[in-house]
Amino acid sequence: MTIKNKSKRRTRARNEEIEAPAKIDDDHVRNRGFVIEIGEGARTKRVAAPGKGWRRLSPLEQAFLRGQLAGGAAKYDAQARFEAGKRYGEMFALAQSSGRDSTDMDRISKSGGGASISDSQAHAIRRLIAVESRMSERDRAIVRMVCGQGFFPSEAVRQICADYRHTIPARLREALDGLAEAFESARRERGGFAPGR
């Protein structure tokens, strides 16, 4: 093959629009025309995603769409469990991100200690501690794996609870119920936080 042929192929490939992922799975969706809110209260940032893009559904979204969050204890429905998991995921992501780039060099310590954390990250970490401290150890681990780290419910439940091998959706619902209760408890107590903050 000559160099001339290679350059023609590269030019043609650049001009072609990608219509879809190479392999569209059940967890692909073309609904990126939405606004993502990162943070809460006065610190909320709204980010618009491109309208034509494809994305993969998170394991929590997949469980919700498959009806796996419905049923169980009557205190919470599938929507409440999904909202609690989604809210936790946003808090977790904010707590894990530094929000720093090379243009924010003034906040980096000159003593070699590295960058300090941002106020919004510190606030998210405090809120995570407030919520997680009100959950059982197993619920906390499952919620963190599924809603925060993106593990599939089957992976999280099998790793945390060996005795729930055949009732994974039931155990996920129990963990999300514990998360919703932790949010309510944190909100009720002094020093907690109100919904949406």
TANOR-V243858 format. One record per residue. N is the residue number from 0. RES is the residue in one small letter. SS is DSSP state (A for helix, B for strand, O for the rest). PHI is phi in whole degrees, 0 to 359 (none if undefined). Layout:
# TANOR-V243858
N:RES:SS:PHI  N:RES:SS:PHI
This chain:
# TANOR-V243858
0:m:O:none  1:t:O:270  2:i:A:294  3:k:A:299  4:n:A:296  5:k:A:297  6:s:A:292  7:k:A:296  8:r:A:295  9:r:A:296  10:t:A:297  11:r:A:296  12:a:A:294  13:r:A:292  14:n:A:280  15:e:O:281  16:e:O:272  17:i:O:277  18:e:O:276  19:a:O:197  20:p:O:300  21:a:O:302  22:k:O:227  23:i:O:272  24:d:O:259  25:d:O:298  26:d:O:268  27:h:B:268  28:v:B:216  29:r:O:249  30:n:O:224  31:r:O:275  32:g:O:277  33:f:O:225  34:v:B:251  35:i:B:262  36:e:B:256  37:i:B:250  38:g:O:87  39:e:O:217  40:g:A:67  41:a:A:291  42:r:A:266  43:t:O:290  44:k:B:245  45:r:B:255  46:v:B:236  47:a:B:270  48:a:O:265  49:p:O:296  50:g:O:288  51:k:O:260  52:g:O:282  53:w:O:258  54:r:B:214  55:r:B:265  56:l:O:290  57:s:O:288  58:p:A:303  59:l:A:294  60:e:A:298  61:q:A:297  62:a:A:298  63:f:A:295  64:l:A:293  65:r:O:277  66:g:O:81  67:q:O:282  68:l:O:266  69:a:O:274  70:g:O:95  71:g:O:75  72:a:O:299  73:a:O:284  74:k:O:297  75:y:O:234  76:d:O:259  77:a:A:299  78:q:A:296  79:a:A:296  80:r:A:295  81:f:A:297  82:e:A:297  83:a:A:296  84:g:A:296  85:k:A:294  86:r:A:297  87:y:A:299  88:g:A:301  89:e:A:294  90:m:A:297  91:f:A:297  92:a:A:297  93:l:A:293  94:a:A:291  95:q:A:275  96:s:O:271  97:s:O:270  98:g:O:70  99:r:O:252  100:d:O:217  101:s:A:293  102:t:A:277  103:d:A:250  104:m:A:287  105:d:A:292  106:r:A:270  107:i:B:274  108:s:O:294  109:k:O:278  110:s:O:276  111:g:O:89  112:g:O:281  113:g:O:94  114:a:B:277  115:s:O:280  116:i:O:276  117:s:O:285  118:d:A:297  119:s:A:292  120:q:A:292  121:a:A:296  122:h:A:297  123:a:A:296  124:i:A:296  125:r:A:298  126:r:A:293  127:l:A:299  128:i:A:297  129:a:A:299  130:v:A:283  131:e:A:295  132:s:O:291  133:r:O:261  134:m:O:247  135:s:O:289  136:e:A:300  137:r:A:291  138:d:A:299  139:r:A:301  140:a:A:294  141:i:A:294  142:v:A:298  143:r:A:298  144:m:A:292  145:v:A:282  146:c:A:276  147:g:A:264  148:q:O:259  149:g:O:82  150:f:O:286  151:f:O:287  152:p:A:307  153:s:A:298  154:e:A:294  155:a:A:294  156:v:A:294  157:r:A:295  158:q:A:287  159:i:A:272  160:c:O:233  161:a:A:295  162:d:A:274  163:y:A:246  164:r:O:300  165:h:O:255  166:t:O:230  167:i:A:298  168:p:A:301  169:a:A:297  170:r:A:290  171:l:A:297  172:r:A:300  173:e:A:299  174:a:A:294  175:l:A:291  176:d:A:298  177:g:A:298  178:l:A:294  179:a:A:298  180:e:A:295  181:a:A:295  182:f:A:299  183:e:A:297  184:s:A:296  185:a:A:295  186:r:A:290  187:r:A:290  188:e:O:283  189:r:O:299  190:g:O:86  191:g:O:283  192:f:O:225  193:a:O:279  194:p:O:303  195:g:O:83  196:r:O:238
